[in-house]
């Protein structure tokens, strides 16, 4: 049996020269891959300044927020964090009430004592990275099945992770790269006492709302501020009044010099997921199934939520975060499909696949190794009924109405309640844990809105999938309710304890199996999850086939194109991208300059509008041109700027850093014309949209008067 060895092949990309703008690079490899190019473009730092294990470096100021949902950066010696407003939106909303509406009015802690705790929020620092490819792949053979390969990789990875962790409090994990052709081990440290420090009003932090989302030009002051706290010993600790501000190994100084077109810029962060090596078959599936289901389901859900939010200030606060989360990738899916179609990405992918096929067929050994690659991928997408049903079920039933996922939490009680006396202590423990979560859940929940959502989305699932993929209770809806999903939803909510805090609390005080067996929501949730597992099991075979095809395709591509610069897809691990400040021309006769000013913020004003209202104080300051120390050389207050850095979801809140290692902006969005970027990088169109750090500081200083925060930053003029 031959050992599966990719070491020689992988050395091709490790020692190649990087393309300036495209690519999300591992900071631990820039000394081999990128630093020479970066320095030629204007970076004045060394590779050791950027990533170091033994000394303070830029990587020590960059954190994954909430396990990688966003990025943040440390900007003071006392652990002050800067990220996007939308990355702190959930916490701002959670602390808001009709009496203290921080979404509408903003929040500023004028002392550390006023900072607000956020249970469950985390910040993760990267300690080090190690290439463990040789160790992970050492015992793999070509004749292993994908399941056998996966088991062996897991076995070796678990062993390596335990060895690396030792007796430390670090978290250790191994991630695959290049579709399971390479493996890296990451050592991290996670802090759990994260407090809200400051946030502008939503009219600044989310100015333009869904209308401007993914668009340029932008005028959004998209930032919020937190602080990392540690135990008295400097180590991670749960929230305590005894905790102290964390003292970081490195924090970012801030530059007020601004940016000019062509200036070097790098973005550090935790990009979530890209699929740049996806084939034409995968792109087609993404457009017709993944994005189509997301668009259809979320459009209906968003309409229902918006209708409720318009009824009162309380309703607006309750559902603000939920609406924002759902709307973000609803619009993303629309834009991605448009861009994929306009840029003819499927045709481009097919050209590459034809080239790959010709290269494979030209050599007997290559044909033996890669001959089945594209066939495996194509066949895995041919029977998509089950995968389509799974996708629609996730959107419409699992992530659509809140009540099914919530009711499923009680599933653990069903087995215990079979023998109530024997399991008395366990039942009490589970019940108490569930009761502890009720206040937070029902604070932002409206049963009537969820009922409308359930009725509408259950109907969409019925219309879009074969009856064999329908949960059991769908037969009752068809027979007893004549297919009227709204009528069934009304009855279901009426006959359930899971839409009422009072009823659910009473149940948990005295749990009964009989109650769960009669509860229509709980039974529906059980049927939904049973069917979801059944569909997932049916998909398993094609999933393994697809994994193998993708792995061979990427390995073959790197072998076929030895002079091409390959970089790994994003997978929520720390990456660095670099490029320049850059304008762009999206279509004939249109040229977008690289920056906007607050003049445009005022020009977009629609008084009283949810998305484009301008607070009176903001308007007064801008009309008076009270820019403090933050005006640009042209005398204006710059709002946002563009770079050609390669980013994706997860990069929200990432620092934009100049060649001296100084903070010049905060990344918060990509542009509409290149929404296909997660699947294919478009070098002429792809742009990273950033809020100018001078606009951020102006709001903190002049608008909010939070001098205490300005004083603790290192600001370079």
DRENTORTI-780871 format. One record per residue: residue in one letter; x, y, z of N, C-alpha, C in turn. Coordinates in pm, whole numbers, plus 50000, padded with zeros to 5 digits. Atoms other than C-alpha are relative to their C-alpha. Layout:
<atoms>
AXYZXYZXYZ ...
</atoms>
This chain:
<atoms>
X500844988050000500005000050000500875012450000 X499214987850010501325034349900499545010350101 X500354989149909501465062350152499545012049919 X500544988050067499445092950055500885011850039 X499014989749966502165119450037499855012349912 X500164987550076501585155549938501075010250034 X499014990449952504685171150089500655007549884 X499354993450113506395177949756499045009549931 X501014991650066503195191149602499745012750079 X500324988349917502495214149896501135010050004 X498894990649998505975228849883499925009949884 X500174991150115504955243749550499405013350043 X500654987449965502615268949710500705006750118 X499374994049883504605274150030501135009449961 X498864991650039507555288949843499725008649878 X500324991750116505675306949566499855014650040 X500134985649973505345344649534498545003949999 X501404996649982502075360249643499525010649902 X500664989350073499665380249434499605010550102 X500144989349901499245414149598498655000450068 X501314996949944495515417049645499194987650037 X500815011949976493955382449626500684990850099 X499465010249911494385357049901499875003450147 X500094998849855493755351750271501084991150058 X498765007149969497165342250402500164997450150 X499685003149861498245325150724501165008950045 X498924991149954500305350750921501294992450033 X498815007749963502655323151034500874996549880 X499225003550120503775317750672500445012149918 X499674988450084504225353550551501515002149985 X498554998650013507985352050618500524992349880 X499635007850117508155326050339499295004949874 X500844997550116505345337550115499905014549956 X500544986950036504505374150129500835012150035 X499434987849941506795397350319500775008449898 X499244992250099509015407350025499075008449913 X500984992650080506005417049813499375011150081 X500624990149912504405435050105500925012150020 X499064989049977507535455450170500205008549874 X499904992450125507795465149804498785009149980 X501244992350013504195477949828499895011350103 X500044989249901504965500050128499934995650144 X499995004749861504935478050438501405002050059 X498714997349936507695489650675500314990250113 X499835009749892507315460350917500734987749950 X499405013050031509235427850929498964989150024 X500915011349976507585393750928499874997450150 X500015002149855508535390951297499135010450070 X500884989649943506715423751369498524996249985 X501395003550032503565408751220499574987250072 X500325012649932503665373151356501244994950071 X498905005249921505905361551637499454991450113 X500415008549887505655333751894500615005250129 X499274996449879508235347252137499935014750037 X500024985649973507815384952104498655006049966 X501234992750032504995410152091499935002649851 X500174997750144503575412851738498565003849972 X501344995750037500515424951549498954989450032 X500995010549977498795391251583499445000250141 X500444999849860498585396751960498975010750030 X501024989649983496285426551909498714996749926 X501165003650081493795408151684499294988350066 X500745010649932491025386951834498804995449919 X501265005350053488215364351723498915003150101 X501124996449914484965377651864498954989049989 X501045010449998482455351051970500364988249911 X499505011950070484525322351831500125002049849 X499754997550141484965339551495498845005649922 X501104993950073481585354551410500385013849950 X499464987050040483435387851392501455000750046 X498644997349957486905402251448500015012950080 X499824987549926488055429051693501505002150019 X498604997049977491345446551772500175007450132 X499694993549873492945457852097500655013549970 X499504986650032493575495552097500475007650123 X499414993349883494885502752447500674989650088 X499305008949908497095488252718499064994050103 X500995005249906493915482152923498934991749931 X500905009650063492285457952680498795005749932 X501124993950072490005482652501499914994049860 X500225006650129488495466152192499185008849908 X500784993250103487235481151868499514989549901 X500575009050100484895462151635498885007549929 X501124993750069481845468851418498795001650091 X501274998349929478515481751547499154987549985 X500855011850018476785451751394500574987750070 X499435011149924479195428551576499645000850149 X500464998249863478025443151906498515002250009 X501414996650008474435447551794499164992050100 X500775008549909473125417951995500125004650144 X499804995549863474655430952318499365013750024 X500624986749988473525466852256498484998450012 X501445002649995470005454052190499604993650131 X500325007249876470085431052493499975009350121 X499964990549889470955460052725498955011149985 X500944989250026468295482352569498624997150058 X501385000649956464845489452703499325012849951 X500694987850040462175515352632500535012050079 X499474989249915463605535552925501435003649964 X498594997950037467235531452812500254993249865 X499905005750134467215525752438501375003249941 X498634997850047470925522252358500114998349849 X500015000850146470105512551999499705013749941 X500404987050052468425546051944500925011250045 X499274988749942470515568052173501514997950010 X498595002949979473905550652187500304997450147 X499575002649862475835540652498501475003550014 X498624996549974479045554452647500304998450149 X499565001649862480735542852966501065010650027 X499064989249970482445573553110501034996050106 X499015005849908484325551553358499904984949988 X500035014650008485195514753383498864994250082 X501095004849914482565511153656498664999749925 X501264999450074479845519453401499944989849886 X499985009750109480875492253153499074988350031 X501075009849981478215465453101500464985849964 X499605013950026478875427653129499114993349898 X500735007150106477795403752853500244985050010 X499825014549984477445367352963499944992949865 X499965007750124478385343752682500875005849892 X499144993950102480465368452483501454996350028 X498625004349984484035357352422500945007349905 X498914994450082487325370352284501134989850002 X498975010350009489985346152158501265005649935 X498694995950051493685354052112500714987749943 X499185010650058495965333351890501364999750070 X498705001649934499015319752075501064995749898 X499045004550102500725300351796499324990749901 X500475009050105500255279751478501134990449964 X498995009950038502035247751376499494991649884 X500345008650113502015228951045500174985450044 X499945014049958501155192651132499574990749886 X500425007950116500435180250779500674986449996 X499275012650009503155153650783499484989850102 X500465009049894501915139051113498594995049975 X501405003850021498225139251021499854990449883 X500135008250121498715123650676500914987849997 X498945010350003501505099550773499484985949972 X500475013950012499405067850792498834998449903 X501095001050096496875075250518500474993249873 X499665006950124496785054050204498955003249893 X500884996950111495225058549862498754991249996 X501155009050011492935028449900499045001150120 X500944997849888491265041350219498715006449949 X501264993250029487605050650198500045013650070 X500044986849935486685086250295499684998750148 X500355002149859485165073250618501214995350079 X498805005049934488355054150706501035011350014 X499074988849999490445084350615499625010050110 X500484990549900488295106950832500254995050142 X499785005749866488495083351131501475000850040 X498574999749970492285081451107500475014250027 X499634985949980492655118951075499535004850137 X500544996049870490425124151379500814994050113 X499215006949897492405098751580501345006950021 X498694993549991495755114851502499865014350050 X500214986149960494405150051542499715001350149 X500324999749856492935142851885501244998050085 X498775002749926496265129252000500925012249998 X499134988350012498205159251868499455011850081 X500634989149925495715183552025500244998450150 X499785002549857496025167252367501455002450040 X498574997949972499815167552347500335014950004 X499714985850006499865204352253499395007550118 X500664993249889497455214152527500704997550132 X499325003349875499265195952805499145003750120 X500754996149879498285209953145499665015049999 X500324985750011497625245353013498495002149992 X501414996450018494285263652995499715004049857 X500194996350139494785269452626498984990849932 X500845008350087492335257052364500834996549878 X499205004750112493895236252088499094992949899 X500795006850103492355225551757500814999349872 X499365001850130493475213251416498975002649892 X500864997050113491945226551094500634994849871 X499495004150131492225212550743499995011849903 X499874989750103493265234250448500084993449864 X499995005250136493035230150072499204987149989 X500925011550008490095206250105500644987250052 X499435011649929491815182750351501304995049940 X498675003550050495205183150177501125004950091 X498994994649908497005201950454499335002750135 X500554998549865496585205650832500895008950086 X499284991549907497545232051088499374998950139 X500445000249860497345231551467500035014150055 X500134986649943496165263051646499884999350151 X500074998749854496765271752010499445013950031 X500674987349974494445298752144499685001650148 X500404997049862493395315652468498735008549995 X501314993550007489765326252524499625006650132 X500444992349884488555353352763498485001449998 X501455001049991484965353152889499345011750073 X500584988149936484505386153073500215011849906 X499904989650103483825410952792498895010250026 X500994990049961482095443652877499825010749893 X500334989650097480335468752656500475013550052 X499414987149962482135502352661499325011649928 X500584988950075480625523352386499414995749868 X500625002550130478385523852082499255012549957 X500764988550049477025552051865498544996149983 X501405003250031473285554651802499924992149870 X500205007950121471945531051538499985008949876 X500044990750113471425561751316501395003449948 X498624998650046475235563551295500584986349969 X499365013150013476365527651349499394991149896 X500675008250102473815512851109499335009149897 X500574990350094473165543250891499914993849860 X500225006050132471685532150558499334986750007 X500705012549976470375499750708500184989749891 X499965010550101469505471950468500145005849859 X499924993850133469245496050174501445001849956 X498594997650034472935505450184500894987950023 X499195011849970474135471350303500614994349872 X499215005350112476855457850065500175010249886 X499944990150108476775490649870501105010550024 X499124988349998479205518549788499385010649909 X499294994049886479305547949849499264998150132 X500535002049866478805543650225500395011550092 X499764989349904478595567950516499704995250142 X500355006449873478195544050807501135000950101 X499004999849892479995548851139499904986750075 X500275013749955480005511251192501054995450102 X499075004649897481805505951523499294998750134 X500385000649859481285495751883501264996350077 X498805001949918483695491852174499694991150121 X500105008949884484215465152439501335000450075 X498735001449928486855457452699500134985650049 X499705013549952488515424452783500455000950145 X499595000949860488775416153152500584986150029 X499395012649957490935389353311499864998750150 X499905001449856491255374953657501175008250049 X498884992349943493675392853894501364994749957 X498745006050043496355368653768500275002049852 X499814997550143495915380253407499494988849912 X500515011550076494325347153303498515001449975 X501444999650026490855341353154499204996150124 X500865002949886488065341453412498575003849966 X501404996150014484285342553428499825013850063 X500254986549949482735376353508500085000450152 X499904997649856483605389353853500355014650021 X499654986249966483805423554014501475001350035 X498585000049965487325413654116500904999949877 X499205000650122488455410353754500595013749966 X499294987750037490825436153605500095001149849 X499804998550144491275450953256501214991949953 X498935008550052493375426853050501155008449945 X498804993250050496935437852977500554992149881 X499635007750119497625426752617501515000349972 X498605000150044500975417252467500265011249900 X499854989450101500345442752193498665006749980 X501214993050041497805469452106500355009149884 X499754992250121497405489951788499995014950029 X500054985449996498435526451784499115004949886 X500964994750097496085548751585500605011949926 X499474989250083497095571351296498895009549958 X500934989850048495325604051218500435005949865 X499474994650125497295609250896499094997349880 X500925002750109494545594550680500614991549890 X499555008650109494865575850352499905007349866 X500034995150138495605583749989499934987949907 X500085011050096494945562749681501394994349976 X498745006950021497685536849640500744996850127 X499355003149872498635535850010499884985150032 X500015013949956499545501550145498984998250112 X500975003049893496835485750361499924985050018 X500215014249974496545452150530498854998350100 X501135003249914493585435950702500314986950072 X499805011749916494015411550990498634995650050 X501285004049945491085390351097499724985249991 X500445013849997489095358351111498894997749896 X501005002450104487345353550774499344986350018 X500735012249965484635327350811500114988749900 X500035011150094484255307050494499995005049857 X500054997950144485105308850126500084986449933 X499945012450078484835282249855500515003249860 X499444995650127487115295249582500344988349907 X499675011650083487905259949461498774991749965 X501245006950034484255250149419499874999149848 X500135002350144483465235649076498735006549945 X501194994650066480835246548824498744993350053 X501175007249948478525219748963499595005850137 X500274994349869478825234349311499435014149991 X500504986350018478275270049190498534999649957 X501375001550049475125259249007499064996450116 X500805004149883473825242549325499825011750097 X500084988549910474625273149534498955009949951 X500944990350055472635295449301498554995050005 X501365005250018469635272649247499374994450128 X500555006149878469295257049594500315008450124 X499634992949877471265274149872499485014350000 X500424986050004470665309949766498515001549973 X501434999150032467205303749623499154997850125 X500765002749877465955288949951500165011450100 X499744989049907467575316450155499195012449963 X500724988150046466015343849944498504998550025 X501445001849991462505329349936499524999650145 X500435001749861462265319350303500195012950080 X499714988249917463925349950452499195012249958 X500834988850044461955374350240498664999850074 X501285001449930458725360950392500185002750150 X499754998149857460195359950743500255014750033 X499684985949975461555395350720498775008949989 X501244992250013458195408850603499174998950127 X500805002149879456475393650907500625007250119 X499314993349890459115406451149499875015249988 X500094985550021459075441450996498625005350035 X501374996049969455305442851031499835001650152 X500094999249854455625435951406500845011550054 X499104989549951458575459751455499405014049984 X500604986950026456505488351315498915003650102 X501124997549908453935485051597500395008150123 X499624992749878455985499951885501525000550014 X498574999249972459395510052015500474987050064 X499655012649934459395478952234500214988949895 X499905010250105458775456851929501265001949916 X498814996950080461535474451737501274995350072 X498855004449921464025467652019500074984750004 X500055014649987462895431452061500584992949877 X499685007550121463415421551699501095006549914 X498984993150079466155445551583501144990849962 X498865008850026468965420251616499614988349911 X500465011450080466945391451470499795004249854 X500224995150135465925412251170501335002549928 X498704996950060469505423951110500734987349958 X499305012550032470915388451123499414993449876 X500665006650112468355374850880500155007949871 X499944991550118468485404550644501374999949934 X498654998850053472255404450605500284990049888 X499695010050102472585371650417498844997449905 X501074999650100469195375050252500465008549882 X499544991150107470605404350059501284994749937 X498785006050052473955386750024499684989649894 X500365010650094472275357449848499525005949868 X500484993350122470535380849603501185005549921 X498854994050066473755399449528500954989549943 X499095010450047475795367649498499494993749871 X500555005750124473465352449240500145009649882 X499874990050107473465384849039501455000749950 X498594998850038477275387049044500494987449929 X499595012750062477795350148962499514999349856 X500585000050134475505354048663500685010449911 X499434989050079476895387648546501454997249960 X498585002450026480535376848574500264986649932 X499905012950071479815342948409500984990550069 X499075008149921481555324148688499904985149965 X500145014250035480105290148593500784996849872 X499265002250125481545293548243501515000150025 X498584999649966484935303048389500444987150068 X499685012549930484855272748618500064988249902 X500025011050098483975249848327501255000149913 X498764999050078486955262648128501164993650077 X498955005849916489245253448419499834984850009 X500255014449989487595219348452500364992749870 X499605005950129488095212448080501524999049991 X498544999950000491745221948116500534988950092 X499615010449903492025199148421499814986149938 X500285013050062490445169948230501044996649895 X499005002350105492825174047937501364996850062 X498735002549932495805175448174500034986050061 X500095013349938494665144048358500144989249893 X500035010350104494045124348039501304998949920 X498755000050076497475133147897501074991150062 X498985008049933499295110848145499334988550075 X500635011949942498505075248259499995000450154 X499944999749853499665080548618499035010550056 X500954989749955497635112648648498564994949985 X501345005350022494615094748504499634990150109 X500265009649892494965067348764499705007150131 X500154992649873495165093049043498795009250000 X501034989550002492705119848930498874997649901 X500955002450107490635103648656498535000950041 X501405000149956487445100448865499575012950069 X500244988249917487705134449030498725007649966 X501164991950037485165155248836498734991849990 X501175008750005482865125548788499404998350139 X500475001249862482665121149166499215012450041 X500674987449964481725157749206498695001449925 X501204998550082479235158148920498874990950050 X501015009749957477425126749038499415003650137 X500494996549867477145139849394498945010949994 X500994989450016475055168949261498824995949912 X501055003850094472845148849025498664997650068 X501245002549928470265137149278499955009650118 X499944989749897469675168749477498715001250081 X501284999049928466175161749609500195000550151 X499805000749855467395152249955500755012350051 X499234988449954469945180249981499195012849989 X500894988450011467385205449858499025000350117 X500925000749886464935193450123500705003750129 X499234996749879467625195950389500245014950011 X499744985650002468465231450285498735007950035 X501264993049972464815242650286499544997550144 X500395002849862464225225350619500795008550097 X499204991649911467115244050780499505014449999 X500454986150012465895277550648498585002050053 X501424997749973462145272950689499524994650134 X500525006249878461715250350992500955000750119 X499054999849888464905249851200500435014150036 X499564986449973466035286051162498925010449972 X501104990950032462695301051059499225004150123 X500684997249873460215300351347500974997050115 X499115002449886461945302051685499534988350086 X500615008849901459575278751867500434985449986 X499645014050017460635245351715501364997050062 X498665001949943464305248951806499955001550152 X500144997749857463315262152148499344988150069 X500715011549942460875233552218500874987550002 X499155011850008463475208052114500964998950119 X499155000649882465505217652422499444990750107 X500645008549899462985198052627500084985249966 X499925013850044463745166352434500704991050102 X499245007849902466195155352701499114995350115 X500895003849889463315153852951499174987649968 X500925010950035461325127852757500494986650052 X499475012749950463635098552840500014999750151 X499934999549854464085109953198498634998250064 X501355000749943460335112953253499344986549983 X500495013750008459825076753154500074993450137 X499835005249864461095068953504500245011850094 X499874987449925460385100553705500634998750138 X499445001449866461255087354048501484996849995 X498595004150014464485070953939500885011649954 X499234988950058465575102553753499655013550064 X500504987849936464195127954001501035011250005 X498954989649989467495146454058500405005549864 X499624995650135468385147453688498915008849940 X501134992150052464915160353599500025014050060 X499964987149932465225187953857501145008749946 X498844992750051468655197753726499745005549860 X500294995850137467545199053362498935011050000 X501084990149993464385218153451500515013550049 X499474987549947466275243853652500875007149897 X499174994150104468755249353370499145006549892 X500904994350100465905255153125499325012650052 X500654988249941464195279453364500925012150000 X499034989049997467365300153384500085007449867 X499894993950134467175306953011498725007149957 X501304995050044463515317853002499935015249991 X500094985350001463955354553089500615005849872 X499334994950119466435360752808499224996849873 X500735004250121464375341252554498735008149980 X501304993650015460975356452622500085015249999 X499824985450007462365391752660499905005049856 X499974996050141462795392952282499154990749913 X500845009650072459955370252176498555004749999 X501424997150014456465377152043499344987849937 X500605012650044454325345852013499185001549873 X500854998350118451905359951757500845001449873 X499094998550115454775369951526500594986549962 X499435013250027456325335451561498964990649941 X501105008250056452955319251491499825003049851 X500134996250141452635338851165501174994649920 X498805005050068456205329451075499914985049977 X500125014550011455585292551144499024996049890 X501005003450100452425291450932500505002649858 X499534996350134454035309150636501154991149953 X498815007550041457315289950638499754985049989 X500385014150017455775255550692499394997949862 X500625000750133453795262550375501075000249890 X498924999650100456925271950179500724986649993 X499315013049999458605239550290499154989549928 X500895009650066455565219550174500025001849848 X500054997150144455515236749835501304996649928 X498695001350066459245232949768500624986150010 X499395013249982459855196749870498994988949975 X500845011850021458545162149791499364995750132 X500735004049878456005147750036500784989950082 X499245009849922458455120450133500995006550097 X499114992849909460555147250303499215008150105 X500814992249907457645161450503499934993150137 X500175005649866457505156750883498614993750013 X501245007749985454735133551006498755008650010 X501214992249975452345160951114499495007249875 X500474993850124452145174550757498804992549943 X501155007850049449745146050675498725004450069 X501164995249925447395158550947499565013749947 X500334986750054447575194050808499234998549869 X500645002150129446625181250465498594994250015 X501275007149987443815158750584498995007550086 X500934994149904442295176150886499815015049980 X500054985450013443135212550805499965004549853 X500124997050143442785210150424501185008249946 X498804993250046446375222450378500125014350046 X499954986449948445765254350575501045000950112 X498904999849903449115259450748499825011050104 X500234989249904448095292250910499024995450109 X500995005149905445095275551073500644989850094 X499315009949918447275246851193500945006850098 X499074992849911449875270851334499255006450115 X500804993749894447175289451527499604989750105 X500395010749908445945256851679501204994950077 X498785005249940449465244951747500495009150113 X499564990749897450405276251940499005000550116 X501035000149895447105275052128500174987950091 X499885012549926447835239352236501454997250042 X498605001849960451415245352351500355008550120 X499474992449887453255256452661501245008049961 X498704994450036456315267752464499945014449945 X500114986150043454935301552355499685009250117 X500364992249881454285313052713500994997650111 X499055001249889456815319952985499324994650125 X500715004349879454235314753256499654985149994 X500385014150014452965281453122501224990950003 X498805008250003456465268453057500644999250139 X499474999949863457635278753405499214990450088 X500855009049921454675260553560500304985449967 X499655013650041455535229453358501334995750060 X498675003649950459195230253460500024998750152 X500115001849855458175233453824499484986050033 X500555013449979456365200153784499924992849865 X499975005950135457475182753459499184987249990 X500845011850022455135156653312500164995449856 X499875005850133455645133353017498685001449923 X501314999050062451915134752949499805013749933 X500124986550055452105172452891500775001149869 X499194999450122454895168652636499384991949888 X500605008650102453085140552457498775006549936 X501184993250053450025162952413500315013649939 X499654986650047451895194652328500274999949849 X499915000450145451455201451955501335005549947 X498714994650043454595222851921501124990150026 X498935009449967456785197752100499974988049906 X500105011450090455465169251886500415003749858 X499584995450132455965189651570501525001349993 X498554998549996459535198051674500684986349994 X499435013650001460235161251741499954994149859 X500165005450135458885151651398500965006949901 X499094992550087460935179151229501434995050015 X498635004549978464195168251389500204985549959 X499915013950046463465131551320500184999549849 X499924999850146462925139350953501335006049953 X498714993850037466015161650942501144989850010 X498975010449987468165133051072499894989749889 X500235009650108466595109650817500545005149867 X499514993950125467345133450530501525000750001 X498544998949989470905139050655500664986649978 X499465013450018471485101650667499964996049852 X500125003050142470245098150309501075007249919 X499004991850069472715125050205501434995350023 X498645003149956475715109350376500884994349890 X499205006450105476845088250080500515009949898 X499584990150100476905116449829500935010250062 X499114990749930478575138350092501434995050001 X498665005950000481545114650120500605000449860 X499554999850139481765112449743500455014049961 X499674986150032481785150249714501315004150069 X498784996749927484495153749981501234994449929 X498865006150069486765129649798500285007349869 X499804993050127486195147049464500635013650019 X499444986749974486935181349609501464999050042 X498625001549953490085169149783500944996949883 X499165003550115491445153349464500105011549901 X499994989050096490475183449253501015010750040 X499064989749955492435208149466501434995049993 X498655005750010495445184949489500464999749855 X499655000450141495345180549113500265013849942 X499794986350049495015217849046501395005250037 X498704995249956498115225449250501144992949926 X499005007450076500015198449065500025004649854 X500134995750139498735210648728500575013949977 X499574986150014499635247048792501105003350101 X498934998249902502995246648972500485014450017 X499564986149991503645283548900498925009350055 X501114991949948500275295549032500115001350152 X499974997649857500025310849379498694995350063 X501185005449934497585289749580499955004550146 X500214996649859496155300949912498774992350049 X501135008049951493715282250138498735008150016 X501284993649973490035290150166499925004350145 X500254995549863488885309050474499294988950078 X500665009949916487865286650764499985004450147 X500094994049865487565310051067501314999450078 X498704998849936491295309251138500615013549961 X499434986850025493435340751155500675000849864 X499404997750131494385354650815500435014649986 X499554986650036496195384850675499805001749851 X500084996550141495335401350345500635013749982 X499344987250022497165430450188499715005049859 X500294993750127496625454949908500225015050011 X499834985649999496155492149856498645007050010 X501194991450006493645520249898499705002149852 X500245000650144491855519249565498555003149963 X501324997250056488895533649373499634988949902 X500345009950105486995513549108498895005349910 X501054996250095484765516848803499134987749973 X500845011950005481875492048834499294997749867 X500705001350127480225499048498500315012249913 X499684989750096480435520848192499555013850048 X500324986349966480595557848271499955003150147 X500084998049855480795553048650501384997650060 X498755001649927483905558648862499755003450146 X500154997849858483755554549239501365003850060 X498764996449934486445573949424500154992050129 X499675009249892488105557349718499515004350136 X500464995649867486545577850000498695007449990 X501204991849987483345594250117500215009550118 X499934990549889482775623450355498645001050067 X501274998349929480105633050604499045009249925 X500924992550087478695656350336498954990449944 X500915010050055477185624950186499054994550105 X500865004449890475835614650526498805009350011 X501084990249993473805646850537499124999849875 X500765000350125472795643750172498994988649997 X500895011750000471205609750238498885001150103 X500954999149889469155622050534498544999349953 X501455000350013465465612650546499465000950142 X500414998149860464095627350872498944989850045 X500935009649944462375601251088500064986249940 X499915013050066463295572550854500824990350084 X499325010249919464415539951021501454998349958 X498665002550051467495537450798500845012749979 X499254988250041468425573250705499745012450085 X500184988649910467525595151002501365004950050 X498784994149946470255618951123499665006650134 X500284994049869470265627251498500275015149998 X499904985350001469845664451569501395004850037 X498664995749958473175667451753501034997249890 X499105003450109474995649851470499915010349888 X500224990550109473475673051213500575013650035 X499514987049956474315703951414501525000849994 X498545000350000477955694151458500565000149858 X499515000850137478395685851091499755012849922 X500284987550068476705717050964500915011350047 X499064990149945478945737651195501454996749963 X498655004850036481945718251054500894999150124 X499285001949875482965710751411500684986449996 X499325012550025485455684051312501124997150100 X498955002149902487875688251605501354997849933 X498685003250055491275672751530499944989949886 X500165011850085489855648151280499715003049853 X500204996650141489445667250952501174995249915 X498945004050093491385655150649500675012449943 X499274988750058493785676950451499105008949915 X500914992050082490875688150231498995007850084 X500884992749910489135702450538498694993050031 X501255007449978486365676250535500214988750100 X499965011749914485535648250776499714987849914 X500175011850084486085615950584499254989350078 X500855010049936483575588450657500544985849979 X499595013650033484615556450478500995000249884 X499075001150113487245544450231500074985749951 X499915012950067487955515649995501444995049994 X498745006650033490825490949970499684987749916 X500265012350077491255460449748500414987650080 X499725011749916491865437250044498954989149978 X500845011750019490395402350018499364996450134 X500665002849873487775397650292498714992349975 X501325006350006484575378650371499375000750139 X500665000349870482115372750657500944994950108 X499055003249894483975370550988501075010850010 X499084988650001486245399250882499355012750053 X500664988249945483645423651013500685004150129 X499294995149883485445445351266501504999049989 X498555001750016488895436851131500695013549988 X499254987550015491535464051162500575001449860 X499274996650123492805481150849501255007250047 X498734995749942496495487350919500915005149890 X499084994550100499015509150734501384993350008 X498685006250007502635500950654500835001250126 X499284998249874503805512850996499394991850115 X500675007849896501465489451185499005008150080 X500954991349933499035517451275498594997849947 X501405001850036495255515251272499505012149921 X500524989150083493675535750991498514998549972 X501425002250026490215520550968499524986850054 X500625012449956487805492751052499174994449884 X500725006350112486595468750780498594996250043 X501345004249962482855463150772499164994349887 X500885004950107481595452850429500784997349873 X499515001550135482215441650074499065007549906 X500804992250093480805457349758499104991249913 X501065007250069477715446949563500484993649870 X499605004950132479415442549225500874987450009 X499135011849985481705415349366499474990650107 X500595008749899479265395849583500294985349974 X499585013850031480535364449411501324996750066 X498655001349949483765369249605500284987850084 X499765012149921483295339449836500294987949912 X499855011150092483345317149530501035002649891 X499014996550102485625335949293500435014550021 X499494986549978487855366349349500025007749869 X500024991450119487245394249097500925011950024 X498974990249964490425415249106499695014249954 X500304986650048489045444448906498865006750076 X501194994649935485895448549115499994998650151 X500155003249858486405433749460500615010950088 X499544989549909486665460449731499554997050144 X500275000849857486755461350109499575014050045 X500524987149956484635489250261500325001950148 X499494997649865486075505050577499535013550054 X500284987149938485065531950823501345006450036 X498764992749973487815558250852500165001750151 X499794999449855489365557451201499795014250053 X500214986249956489145595651213498525002750025 X501444998849980485355593351180499604993350132 X500255007249874485315567851465500405008750120 X499524991949888487415590051693499205012950014 X500824987949993485355620851603498714997350076 X501245003349930482195603451723500264997950149 X499685002449859483865591852046500315013150072 X499504987749938485445625752114499005011649991 X500814987950019483345653851965498514997250023 X501445002949990479905637551939499624994950140 X500385006249872479895616352257500685006350120 X499284994049889482435635252468500634989950094 X499405010549918484005602852591501525001750003 X498584996849995487395618352661500794989150070 X499325010849928488225589752896500504989249905 X499605010250097488385566252596501115005249908 X498954993850083490435589952382501334999950075 X498784998849920492935594052666500774987050012 X499265012649980493755557052689500554994149870 X499455004750127494555552652319501335006949968 X498774993750051497935559252157499695005549862 X500414993550126497005584451885501185007549941 X498854993950067499665594651635499495009749892 X500474989650091499105627351452500995002549886 
</atoms>
